[in-house]
């Protein structure tokens, strides 16, 4: 099922610019929903999944937990954050990526060219994040495995895939859809992963056990 697109922003200038850009873009042909000023407005009429464009410049809330709340109310949704250039650093992107954010576009001089490409990528199931964020995330996964994995125990290839989704706080249903397996199978893999990592529940995966890392050294 194709996802509709909805901007969440109280800023009239940005809202007008994004709506105009999307309405004139020929890069994709997806439904564009009316923009919403607030979190409440996004789910007042429908709980259908969509691609949310979240305005980090004007929404005075933590976008990580916001995405989690919207995902709970509209399962299967995707999230692209519009970041001000001054706040588009590695650590903030890493933090938001770990909350399940699928992409970032910084509102610099090239954002109008980049935004349609980012939307297309995410709707095709590919994240739109800098390579250093992906590498940083992989480093954190490795750090968790190195410090938590029981001696002489290893994750299977499928468990490794599931773990990466669990670390980004995705639900069983979302993991199931992404990997093409049943929710029951996801639960089975998740249980094995937690056992091997000596964790009681999924909260342990986001409780600070993963050692912080900086951008990969090149």
Order of alpha helices (4+ residues) and beta strands (2+ residues): beta-alpha-alpha-beta-alpha-beta-alpha-beta-alpha-alpha-alpha-alpha-alpha
